Amino acid sequence: MQHVGYGLAALIVGVKYKWIKYKDAFERTNKTLDTFINNVDGKNGFYYHFVNIETGKREWNCEISIIDTAIFICGAITAGEYFGKEIKEKAEILYKRINWQWYRNKETNHFYMGYTPENGFWGHWDRYAEQLMLYILGVSSPTFPIDKSMYYDFIRTKTNYENIKDIIYTYCGTLFTYQFSHSWINFMNLKDRDNIDWFENSIKATKANRQYCIKHKNEFKTYGENSWGLTACLGPKGYCSFGAKPCEVDLKIENDGTITPCGAIGSIVFTPKDSIKAMEYYYNNFPKLWGKYGFKDGYNLEGEKPWFAKEYIGIDKGIEVIMIENYLNGTIWNYFMKNKFVIDGLKKLDFRKSTNKESILL
């Protein structure tokens, strides 16, 4: 599902660089939104994590996913602002269908993490991760709005990593959790009423991720100052979620030495110099890591024989395309942040533009 959201944004980038004609991108986007309006399985405006590309039906008994639906809606909103016309209208139809209250645990005032018809709701977004987009979309909903207290009620656990101070860190420490909401929402120079700067926090977390890889380069020879960015990707044992300190999980169990290019690339807006050096290192040193669609999903130099992924993962290519374009021109940020519901959501959550001299309302 999240692949579709990033795919819609990638079409905008494709038109900009003439990889696809405007007319073809418009038609593909329009048909995609028609498909979701009419033919994709879901409930209360939310969609299943995985659906059959031919039928739109649920696959693999997966969950109805709030975060994957949100990523899709972010892509639809961005496309609506870019293309306008019926695409903007259809994006709004899809957005208004989402019943954010249905996915809320009234006792904890947190969103659940997943839902299946067989077992009901499970888990909670009870601490910081990639879910910031949920509150901005939810609080400004014209149909099923949430209260802004949901944003202020999740846990912000803070610690230091070596010389990097006061990182609000995620449970698993995987880098995508510091990237995904930022691919749509430009938090640069924004602070909430508690004076939290999420953009600056992602800079800190990204630097910590890199430092962790440098610190452990004698343990894993894949790691190094130009080979870093521990996040979810393909590894020798399949798709895994690799992470770095600070976090709560046991990284000695989780990590096996796998690195994915999308980790550093997806952080290019936070650490441009280090991310570009990483890209150059991957490209110049590992021909097997490069292919028709750019960098493949991961590599691992441990053991007797180095391992290189043969596949590309859509969500990982998506974060690369969007963040590179945001770094170069701010394109996806600019279109998404123009949307009236996004603007309203940030205001309702008490985000303010911060400058050296003053803090003003959006």
QUIQUILIN-V810364 format. One record per pair of residues at least 4 apart in sequence whose ideal C-beta (glycine too) atoms are under 8 Angstrom apart, sorted by the first residue. I is the first residue (numbers start at 1). J is the second residue. D is the distance in whole Angstrom. If there is no record, write none. Layout:
# QUIQUILIN-V810364
{{I & J & D} {I & J & D}}
This chain:
# QUIQUILIN-V810364
{{1 & 5 & 7} {1 & 47 & 5} {1 & 48 & 7} {1 & 49 & 6} {1 & 50 & 7} {1 & 51 & 7} {1 & 65 & 6} {1 & 68 & 4} {1 & 69 & 6} {1 & 71 & 7} {1 & 72 & 5} {2 & 6 & 7} {2 & 67 & 7} {2 & 68 & 5} {2 & 71 & 4} {2 & 72 & 7} {2 & 315 & 5} {2 & 318 & 8} {3 & 7 & 6} {3 & 314 & 4} {3 & 315 & 5} {3 & 318 & 7} {4 & 8 & 6} {4 & 32 & 7} {4 & 36 & 8} {4 & 72 & 5} {4 & 75 & 6} {5 & 9 & 7} {5 & 71 & 4} {5 & 72 & 4} {5 & 73 & 7} {5 & 74 & 5} {5 & 75 & 3} {5 & 76 & 7} {5 & 318 & 8} {6 & 10 & 6} {6 & 71 & 7} {6 & 75 & 6} {6 & 183 & 8} {6 & 314 & 7} {6 & 315 & 6} {6 & 317 & 8} {6 & 318 & 2} {6 & 319 & 7} {6 & 321 & 7} {6 & 322 & 6} {7 & 11 & 7} {7 & 32 & 8} {7 & 75 & 7} {7 & 314 & 7} {7 & 318 & 7} {8 & 12 & 8} {8 & 29 & 6} {8 & 32 & 7} {8 & 72 & 8} {8 & 75 & 4} {8 & 76 & 6} {8 & 78 & 7} {8 & 79 & 5} {9 & 13 & 7} {9 & 74 & 8} {9 & 75 & 5} {9 & 78 & 5} {9 & 79 & 7} {9 & 183 & 8} {9 & 318 & 7} {9 & 321 & 7} {9 & 322 & 5} {9 & 332 & 5} {10 & 14 & 6} {10 & 317 & 8} {10 & 318 & 6} {10 & 321 & 5} {10 & 322 & 7} {11 & 15 & 7} {11 & 20 & 7} {11 & 25 & 4} {11 & 28 & 6} {11 & 29 & 6} {11 & 79 & 7} {12 & 16 & 7} {12 & 25 & 7} {12 & 78 & 7} {12 & 79 & 7} {12 & 82 & 5} {12 & 331 & 7} {12 & 332 & 7} {12 & 335 & 7} {13 & 17 & 7} {13 & 19 & 8} {13 & 321 & 6} {13 & 322 & 7} {13 & 325 & 5} {13 & 331 & 7} {13 & 332 & 8} {14 & 19 & 4} {14 & 20 & 4} {14 & 25 & 6} {15 & 19 & 8} {15 & 20 & 6} {15 & 21 & 7} {15 & 22 & 5} {15 & 25 & 5} {16 & 325 & 8} {16 & 329 & 8} {16 & 331 & 7} {20 & 24 & 5} {20 & 25 & 5} {21 & 25 & 7} {22 & 26 & 6} {23 & 27 & 6} {24 & 28 & 6} {25 & 29 & 6} {25 & 83 & 8} {26 & 30 & 6} {26 & 83 & 6} {26 & 87 & 7} {27 & 31 & 6} {28 & 32 & 6} {29 & 33 & 7} {29 & 79 & 5} {29 & 83 & 6} {29 & 87 & 6} {30 & 34 & 6} {30 & 83 & 8} {30 & 86 & 7} {30 & 87 & 6} {30 & 90 & 7} {31 & 35 & 6} {32 & 36 & 7} {33 & 37 & 6} {33 & 76 & 6} {33 & 79 & 8} {33 & 87 & 6} {33 & 90 & 4} {33 & 91 & 7} {33 & 94 & 7} {34 & 38 & 6} {34 & 90 & 7} {35 & 39 & 5} {35 & 40 & 6} {35 & 56 & 6} {36 & 40 & 5} {36 & 47 & 7} {36 & 72 & 8} {36 & 76 & 8} {36 & 94 & 6} {37 & 90 & 6} {37 & 93 & 6} {37 & 94 & 7} {39 & 55 & 8} {39 & 56 & 4} {40 & 47 & 6} {40 & 48 & 8} {40 & 51 & 6} {40 & 56 & 4} {41 & 47 & 7} {41 & 48 & 6} {41 & 51 & 6} {41 & 56 & 6} {41 & 57 & 5} {41 & 58 & 5} {42 & 46 & 5} {42 & 47 & 4} {42 & 48 & 6} {42 & 64 & 6} {42 & 69 & 8} {43 & 64 & 6} {43 & 115 & 8} {43 & 117 & 8} {44 & 97 & 8} {44 & 98 & 7} {44 & 99 & 4} {44 & 102 & 5} {44 & 103 & 8} {45 & 69 & 7} {45 & 94 & 7} {45 & 96 & 8} {45 & 97 & 4} {45 & 98 & 3} {45 & 99 & 6} {45 & 144 & 8} {46 & 64 & 5} {46 & 65 & 7} {46 & 66 & 6} {46 & 69 & 5} {46 & 98 & 6} {46 & 99 & 8} {46 & 102 & 8} {46 & 103 & 7} {46 & 115 & 8} {47 & 51 & 7} {47 & 64 & 7} {47 & 65 & 7} {47 & 68 & 7} {47 & 69 & 5} {47 & 72 & 7} {48 & 58 & 5} {48 & 59 & 7} {48 & 62 & 5} {48 & 63 & 7} {48 & 64 & 6} {48 & 65 & 7} {49 & 62 & 4} {49 & 63 & 6} {49 & 64 & 8} {49 & 65 & 4} {49 & 68 & 5} {50 & 58 & 7} {50 & 59 & 4} {50 & 60 & 6} {50 & 62 & 5} {51 & 55 & 8} {51 & 56 & 6} {51 & 57 & 6} {51 & 58 & 6} {51 & 59 & 6} {52 & 56 & 7} {52 & 57 & 5} {52 & 58 & 8} {52 & 59 & 5} {58 & 62 & 6} {61 & 116 & 7} {61 & 118 & 7} {62 & 116 & 8} {63 & 114 & 4} {63 & 115 & 6} {63 & 116 & 5} {63 & 122 & 8} {64 & 69 & 8} {64 & 114 & 7} {64 & 115 & 5} {64 & 116 & 7} {65 & 69 & 6} {65 & 114 & 6} {66 & 70 & 6} {66 & 103 & 5} {66 & 111 & 6} {66 & 112 & 7} {66 & 113 & 7} {66 & 114 & 8} {66 & 125 & 8} {66 & 134 & 7} {67 & 71 & 7} {67 & 113 & 8} {67 & 130 & 7} {67 & 131 & 6} {67 & 134 & 7} {68 & 72 & 7} {69 & 73 & 6} {69 & 98 & 7} {70 & 74 & 6} {70 & 131 & 8} {70 & 133 & 5} {70 & 134 & 5} {70 & 137 & 6} {71 & 75 & 7} {71 & 133 & 7} {71 & 180 & 7} {72 & 76 & 6} {73 & 77 & 6} {73 & 91 & 8} {73 & 94 & 6} {73 & 95 & 6} {73 & 98 & 7} {73 & 137 & 6} {74 & 78 & 6} {74 & 133 & 6} {74 & 137 & 8} {74 & 184 & 4} {74 & 336 & 7} {75 & 79 & 6} {76 & 80 & 6} {76 & 90 & 8} {76 & 91 & 4} {76 & 94 & 6} {76 & 95 & 7} {77 & 81 & 7} {77 & 91 & 5} {77 & 95 & 7} {77 & 336 & 6} {77 & 339 & 5} {77 & 341 & 7} {77 & 342 & 7} {78 & 82 & 6} {78 & 184 & 7} {78 & 332 & 6} {78 & 335 & 5} {78 & 336 & 5} {78 & 339 & 8} {79 & 83 & 6} {79 & 87 & 6} {79 & 91 & 6} {80 & 84 & 7} {80 & 87 & 5} {80 & 88 & 4} {80 & 89 & 8} {80 & 90 & 7} {80 & 91 & 4} {80 & 92 & 7} {80 & 339 & 7} {81 & 88 & 7} {81 & 335 & 4} {81 & 336 & 7} {81 & 338 & 5} {81 & 339 & 6} {82 & 335 & 5} {83 & 87 & 4} {83 & 88 & 7} {84 & 88 & 5} {85 & 89 & 7} {86 & 90 & 6} {87 & 91 & 6} {88 & 92 & 7} {89 & 93 & 7} {90 & 94 & 7} {91 & 95 & 6} {92 & 96 & 6} {93 & 97 & 7} {94 & 98 & 8} {95 & 137 & 7} {95 & 141 & 7} {95 & 341 & 7} {96 & 141 & 7} {96 & 142 & 6} {96 & 143 & 5} {97 & 143 & 8} {98 & 137 & 8} {98 & 141 & 7} {98 & 143 & 8} {98 & 144 & 7} {99 & 103 & 7} {99 & 143 & 8} {99 & 144 & 4} {100 & 104 & 7} {100 & 111 & 8} {100 & 134 & 8} {100 & 137 & 8} {100 & 138 & 4} {100 & 141 & 6} {100 & 144 & 5} {100 & 145 & 7} {100 & 146 & 5} {101 & 144 & 5} {101 & 146 & 7} {102 & 144 & 7} {103 & 111 & 5} {103 & 112 & 6} {103 & 115 & 7} {103 & 121 & 8} {104 & 109 & 7} {104 & 110 & 8} {104 & 111 & 6} {104 & 112 & 8} {104 & 146 & 6} {104 & 150 & 7} {105 & 109 & 7} {105 & 110 & 5} {105 & 111 & 7} {105 & 112 & 6} {105 & 121 & 7} {105 & 124 & 6} {108 & 124 & 6} {108 & 126 & 7} {108 & 153 & 8} {109 & 147 & 8} {109 & 149 & 6} {109 & 150 & 6} {109 & 153 & 5} {110 & 124 & 4} {110 & 125 & 6} {110 & 126 & 5} {110 & 150 & 7} {110 & 153 & 7} {110 & 154 & 6} {111 & 124 & 7} {111 & 125 & 4} {111 & 131 & 7} {111 & 134 & 6} {111 & 138 & 8} {111 & 150 & 7} {112 & 121 & 4} {112 & 122 & 7} {112 & 123 & 6} {112 & 124 & 6} {112 & 125 & 8} {113 & 122 & 6} {113 & 123 & 3} {113 & 124 & 6} {113 & 125 & 6} {114 & 121 & 7} {114 & 122 & 5} {114 & 123 & 6} {115 & 120 & 7} {115 & 121 & 5} {115 & 122 & 7} {116 & 120 & 7} {116 & 122 & 8} {125 & 129 & 7} {125 & 131 & 5} {125 & 134 & 7} {125 & 154 & 6} {126 & 154 & 6} {126 & 155 & 6} {127 & 154 & 6} {127 & 155 & 4} {127 & 156 & 7} {127 & 157 & 6} {127 & 170 & 7} {127 & 171 & 6} {128 & 154 & 6} {128 & 155 & 7} {128 & 156 & 6} {128 & 157 & 7} {128 & 168 & 5} {128 & 169 & 7} {128 & 170 & 6} {128 & 177 & 8} {129 & 170 & 5} {129 & 171 & 7} {129 & 177 & 5} {130 & 170 & 8} {130 & 176 & 6} {130 & 177 & 5} {130 & 178 & 8} {130 & 179 & 7} {130 & 180 & 4} {130 & 181 & 6} {131 & 135 & 8} {131 & 154 & 8} {131 & 181 & 7} {132 & 136 & 7} {132 & 181 & 4} {132 & 185 & 7} {132 & 187 & 8} {132 & 198 & 7} {133 & 137 & 6} {133 & 180 & 7} {133 & 181 & 4} {133 & 184 & 6} {133 & 185 & 6} {134 & 138 & 6} {135 & 139 & 6} {135 & 146 & 7} {135 & 148 & 7} {135 & 150 & 6} {135 & 151 & 4} {135 & 345 & 7} {135 & 349 & 6} {136 & 140 & 7} {136 & 185 & 6} {136 & 342 & 6} {136 & 345 & 4} {136 & 346 & 6} {136 & 349 & 7} {137 & 141 & 7} {137 & 341 & 7} {137 & 342 & 8} {137 & 345 & 6} {138 & 145 & 7} {138 & 146 & 4} {138 & 150 & 7} {138 & 345 & 8} {139 & 145 & 6} {139 & 146 & 6} {139 & 147 & 7} {139 & 148 & 5} {139 & 150 & 8} {139 & 151 & 7} {139 & 345 & 5} {139 & 348 & 5} {139 & 349 & 6} {140 & 145 & 7} {140 & 341 & 4} {140 & 342 & 7} {140 & 344 & 4} {140 & 345 & 4} {140 & 348 & 6} {141 & 145 & 4} {141 & 146 & 7} {141 & 341 & 8} {142 & 341 & 8} {146 & 150 & 5} {148 & 152 & 7} {148 & 348 & 6} {148 & 349 & 5} {148 & 350 & 7} {149 & 153 & 6} {150 & 154 & 8} {151 & 192 & 8} {151 & 349 & 5} {152 & 193 & 8} {152 & 194 & 7} {156 & 168 & 5} {156 & 196 & 7} {157 & 168 & 7} {157 & 169 & 6} {158 & 166 & 5} {158 & 167 & 7} {158 & 168 & 5} {158 & 169 & 7} {159 & 166 & 8} {159 & 167 & 6} {159 & 169 & 6} {159 & 246 & 5} {160 & 164 & 6} {160 & 165 & 5} {160 & 166 & 7} {160 & 167 & 7} {160 & 246 & 8} {161 & 167 & 6} {161 & 208 & 4} {161 & 211 & 7} {161 & 212 & 7} {161 & 245 & 6} {161 & 246 & 5} {162 & 208 & 8} {162 & 211 & 6} {162 & 215 & 8} {164 & 204 & 5} {164 & 207 & 6} {164 & 208 & 5} {164 & 211 & 7} {165 & 204 & 8} {166 & 204 & 7} {167 & 201 & 7} {167 & 204 & 5} {167 & 205 & 6} {167 & 208 & 6} {167 & 246 & 6} {168 & 196 & 7} {168 & 201 & 5} {169 & 173 & 6} {169 & 205 & 7} {169 & 246 & 4} {169 & 247 & 6} {170 & 174 & 7} {170 & 177 & 4} {170 & 178 & 7} {170 & 205 & 8} {170 & 247 & 7} {171 & 247 & 6} {171 & 248 & 5} {171 & 249 & 7} {172 & 177 & 7} {172 & 241 & 6} {172 & 243 & 5} {172 & 247 & 6} {172 & 248 & 7} {172 & 249 & 5} {172 & 254 & 8} {173 & 177 & 8} {173 & 209 & 8} {173 & 230 & 7} {173 & 243 & 3} {173 & 244 & 5} {173 & 245 & 6} {173 & 246 & 6} {173 & 247 & 3} {173 & 248 & 8} {173 & 249 & 7} {173 & 251 & 7} {174 & 230 & 7} {174 & 231 & 5} {174 & 232 & 6} {174 & 241 & 5} {174 & 242 & 6} {174 & 243 & 4} {174 & 244 & 8} {174 & 247 & 8} {175 & 179 & 6} {175 & 205 & 7} {175 & 206 & 7} {175 & 209 & 5} {175 & 229 & 6} {175 & 230 & 6} {175 & 231 & 4} {175 & 243 & 8} {175 & 244 & 7} {175 & 263 & 5} {175 & 266 & 7} {175 & 267 & 7} {176 & 180 & 6} {176 & 231 & 5} {176 & 232 & 6} {176 & 263 & 8} {176 & 266 & 7} {176 & 319 & 7} {178 & 182 & 7} {178 & 201 & 7} {178 & 202 & 4} {178 & 205 & 5} {178 & 206 & 7} {178 & 267 & 8} {178 & 270 & 8} {179 & 183 & 6} {179 & 202 & 7} {179 & 231 & 8} {179 & 266 & 5} {179 & 267 & 6} {179 & 319 & 6} {179 & 323 & 7} {180 & 319 & 7} {181 & 185 & 6} {181 & 187 & 8} {181 & 198 & 8} {182 & 186 & 8} {182 & 187 & 6} {182 & 198 & 7} {182 & 199 & 7} {182 & 202 & 6} {182 & 269 & 7} {182 & 270 & 8} {183 & 266 & 8} {183 & 319 & 6} {183 & 322 & 5} {183 & 323 & 6} {183 & 326 & 7} {183 & 332 & 7} {184 & 332 & 7} {184 & 333 & 7} {184 & 336 & 5} {185 & 333 & 8} {185 & 336 & 7} {185 & 337 & 7} {185 & 342 & 7} {185 & 346 & 8} {186 & 190 & 8} {186 & 199 & 8} {186 & 326 & 8} {186 & 330 & 7} {186 & 333 & 4} {186 & 334 & 8} {186 & 336 & 8} {186 & 337 & 6} {187 & 197 & 7} {187 & 198 & 4} {187 & 199 & 4} {187 & 202 & 8} {188 & 199 & 5} {189 & 199 & 7} {189 & 353 & 6} {189 & 354 & 5} {189 & 355 & 7} {190 & 197 & 7} {190 & 198 & 7} {190 & 199 & 7} {190 & 346 & 7} {190 & 351 & 5} {190 & 352 & 7} {190 & 353 & 6} {190 & 354 & 7} {190 & 362 & 8} {191 & 195 & 5} {191 & 196 & 6} {191 & 197 & 5} {191 & 351 & 7} {191 & 352 & 6} {191 & 354 & 5} {191 & 359 & 7} {192 & 196 & 5} {192 & 349 & 6} {192 & 350 & 6} {192 & 351 & 5} {192 & 352 & 8} {193 & 350 & 4} {193 & 352 & 8} {196 & 201 & 7} {197 & 201 & 6} {197 & 354 & 7} {198 & 202 & 7} {199 & 203 & 7} {199 & 270 & 8} {200 & 204 & 7} {201 & 205 & 6} {202 & 206 & 6} {202 & 267 & 7} {202 & 270 & 5} {203 & 207 & 6} {203 & 270 & 5} {203 & 271 & 7} {204 & 208 & 6} {205 & 209 & 6} {206 & 210 & 7} {206 & 267 & 4} {206 & 270 & 5} {206 & 271 & 5} {207 & 211 & 6} {207 & 271 & 6} {207 & 274 & 8} {208 & 212 & 6} {208 & 244 & 6} {208 & 245 & 7} {208 & 246 & 7} {209 & 213 & 7} {209 & 228 & 6} {209 & 229 & 6} {209 & 230 & 6} {209 & 244 & 4} {209 & 263 & 7} {209 & 267 & 8} {210 & 214 & 6} {210 & 225 & 7} {210 & 228 & 4} {210 & 229 & 7} {210 & 264 & 8} {210 & 271 & 7} {210 & 274 & 6} {211 & 215 & 6} {212 & 216 & 6} {212 & 228 & 8} {212 & 230 & 7} {212 & 244 & 4} {212 & 245 & 5} {213 & 217 & 7} {213 & 223 & 4} {213 & 224 & 7} {213 & 225 & 8} {213 & 227 & 7} {213 & 228 & 4} {213 & 229 & 8} {213 & 230 & 7} {213 & 244 & 7} {213 & 259 & 8} {214 & 223 & 7} {214 & 224 & 7} {214 & 225 & 5} {214 & 228 & 7} {216 & 220 & 6} {216 & 223 & 6} {217 & 221 & 7} {217 & 223 & 4} {217 & 224 & 5} {217 & 225 & 8} {219 & 223 & 7} {220 & 255 & 7} {220 & 256 & 8} {220 & 257 & 4} {220 & 301 & 8} {220 & 302 & 6} {221 & 257 & 7} {221 & 301 & 5} {221 & 302 & 7} {222 & 227 & 6} {222 & 257 & 5} {222 & 258 & 7} {222 & 259 & 5} {222 & 299 & 7} {222 & 300 & 6} {222 & 301 & 4} {222 & 302 & 7} {223 & 227 & 6} {223 & 228 & 7} {223 & 257 & 7} {223 & 259 & 7} {224 & 228 & 7} {225 & 277 & 8} {226 & 274 & 8} {226 & 277 & 5} {226 & 278 & 5} {226 & 280 & 8} {226 & 281 & 4} {227 & 259 & 5} {227 & 278 & 7} {227 & 281 & 6} {227 & 282 & 8} {228 & 259 & 7} {228 & 263 & 7} {228 & 264 & 6} {228 & 274 & 8} {228 & 278 & 7} {229 & 259 & 7} {229 & 260 & 7} {229 & 261 & 7} {229 & 262 & 7} {229 & 263 & 2} {229 & 264 & 4} {229 & 265 & 8} {229 & 266 & 7} {229 & 267 & 7} {229 & 278 & 7} {230 & 242 & 4} {230 & 243 & 5} {230 & 244 & 5} {230 & 255 & 7} {230 & 259 & 7} {230 & 263 & 6} {231 & 241 & 8} {231 & 242 & 6} {231 & 243 & 8} {231 & 260 & 6} {231 & 262 & 7} {231 & 263 & 4} {231 & 266 & 7} {232 & 239 & 7} {232 & 240 & 7} {232 & 241 & 4} {232 & 242 & 7} {233 & 239 & 7} {233 & 240 & 7} {233 & 242 & 7} {233 & 258 & 7} {233 & 260 & 3} {233 & 262 & 7} {233 & 263 & 7} {233 & 297 & 5} {233 & 298 & 4} {233 & 309 & 8} {233 & 313 & 7} {233 & 316 & 6} {234 & 238 & 7} {234 & 239 & 6} {234 & 240 & 8} {234 & 258 & 8} {234 & 260 & 7} {234 & 297 & 4} {234 & 298 & 5} {234 & 309 & 5} {234 & 311 & 6} {234 & 313 & 6} {235 & 239 & 8} {235 & 240 & 5} {235 & 242 & 7} {235 & 256 & 6} {235 & 258 & 4} {235 & 298 & 6} {235 & 300 & 6} {235 & 307 & 8} {236 & 256 & 7} {236 & 258 & 7} {236 & 300 & 6} {236 & 307 & 5} {237 & 256 & 7} {239 & 313 & 8} {240 & 254 & 7} {240 & 256 & 8} {240 & 258 & 7} {241 & 254 & 7} {242 & 254 & 6} {242 & 255 & 5} {242 & 256 & 8} {242 & 258 & 6} {243 & 247 & 5} {243 & 249 & 6} {243 & 251 & 6} {243 & 254 & 6} {243 & 255 & 7} {244 & 251 & 7} {245 & 251 & 7} {247 & 251 & 7} {249 & 253 & 8} {249 & 254 & 6} {250 & 254 & 7} {251 & 255 & 5} {256 & 300 & 7} {256 & 302 & 7} {257 & 300 & 5} {257 & 301 & 7} {257 & 302 & 4} {258 & 298 & 5} {258 & 299 & 7} {258 & 300 & 4} {258 & 307 & 8} {259 & 263 & 7} {259 & 298 & 7} {259 & 299 & 6} {259 & 300 & 7} {260 & 297 & 6} {260 & 298 & 4} {260 & 299 & 8} {260 & 316 & 6} {261 & 265 & 6} {261 & 278 & 7} {261 & 279 & 7} {261 & 282 & 5} {261 & 289 & 7} {261 & 295 & 4} {261 & 296 & 8} {261 & 298 & 8} {261 & 320 & 7} {262 & 266 & 5} {262 & 295 & 7} {262 & 297 & 7} {262 & 313 & 8} {262 & 316 & 4} {262 & 317 & 7} {262 & 319 & 6} {262 & 320 & 5} {263 & 267 & 7} {264 & 268 & 8} {264 & 271 & 8} {264 & 274 & 7} {264 & 275 & 5} {264 & 278 & 4} {264 & 279 & 7} {265 & 275 & 6} {265 & 278 & 7} {265 & 279 & 6} {265 & 295 & 7} {265 & 319 & 7} {265 & 320 & 4} {265 & 323 & 7} {265 & 324 & 7} {266 & 316 & 8} {266 & 319 & 4} {266 & 320 & 6} {266 & 323 & 5} {267 & 271 & 5} {267 & 275 & 6} {267 & 323 & 7} {268 & 272 & 6} {268 & 275 & 4} {268 & 276 & 7} {268 & 323 & 5} {268 & 324 & 6} {268 & 327 & 5} {269 & 323 & 6} {269 & 326 & 5} {269 & 327 & 5} {270 & 275 & 8} {271 & 275 & 5} {272 & 276 & 6} {272 & 327 & 6} {273 & 277 & 6} {274 & 278 & 6} {275 & 279 & 7} {276 & 280 & 6} {277 & 281 & 6} {278 & 282 & 6} {279 & 283 & 6} {279 & 295 & 8} {280 & 284 & 6} {281 & 285 & 6} {282 & 286 & 6} {282 & 289 & 5} {282 & 290 & 8} {282 & 295 & 6} {283 & 289 & 8} {283 & 290 & 6} {283 & 295 & 8} {286 & 290 & 7} {286 & 299 & 6} {286 & 308 & 7} {288 & 296 & 8} {288 & 299 & 8} {288 & 308 & 4} {289 & 295 & 6} {289 & 296 & 6} {289 & 299 & 5} {289 & 308 & 6} {289 & 309 & 8} {290 & 294 & 7} {290 & 295 & 6} {290 & 296 & 7} {291 & 295 & 8} {291 & 296 & 6} {291 & 312 & 7} {293 & 312 & 5} {293 & 317 & 6} {294 & 312 & 8} {294 & 317 & 7} {294 & 320 & 7} {295 & 320 & 7} {296 & 308 & 7} {296 & 309 & 5} {296 & 310 & 7} {296 & 311 & 7} {296 & 312 & 6} {297 & 309 & 4} {297 & 311 & 6} {297 & 312 & 6} {297 & 313 & 5} {297 & 316 & 6} {298 & 308 & 8} {298 & 309 & 5} {299 & 306 & 7} {299 & 307 & 7} {299 & 308 & 5} {299 & 309 & 7} {300 & 306 & 7} {300 & 307 & 4} {301 & 306 & 5} {301 & 307 & 8} {302 & 307 & 8} {303 & 307 & 7} {312 & 316 & 7} {312 & 317 & 6} {313 & 317 & 7} {314 & 318 & 6} {315 & 319 & 7} {316 & 320 & 7} {317 & 321 & 6} {318 & 322 & 6} {319 & 323 & 6} {320 & 324 & 6} {321 & 325 & 6} {322 & 326 & 6} {322 & 332 & 5} {323 & 327 & 6} {324 & 328 & 6} {325 & 329 & 6} {325 & 331 & 5} {325 & 332 & 6} {326 & 330 & 6} {326 & 331 & 7} {326 & 332 & 6} {326 & 333 & 5} {329 & 334 & 8} {330 & 334 & 5} {331 & 335 & 7} {332 & 336 & 6} {333 & 337 & 6} {334 & 338 & 7} {335 & 339 & 8} {336 & 342 & 6} {337 & 342 & 6} {337 & 343 & 7} {338 & 342 & 8} {338 & 343 & 8} {339 & 343 & 7} {340 & 344 & 6} {341 & 345 & 6} {342 & 346 & 7} {343 & 347 & 7} {343 & 362 & 7} {344 & 348 & 6} {345 & 349 & 6} {346 & 351 & 4} {346 & 362 & 5} {347 & 351 & 7} {347 & 361 & 7} {347 & 362 & 5} {351 & 362 & 6} {352 & 359 & 5} {352 & 360 & 6} {352 & 361 & 6} {352 & 362 & 7} {353 & 359 & 7} {353 & 360 & 5} {353 & 361 & 8} {353 & 362 & 6} {354 & 359 & 5} {355 & 359 & 7} {355 & 360 & 8}}
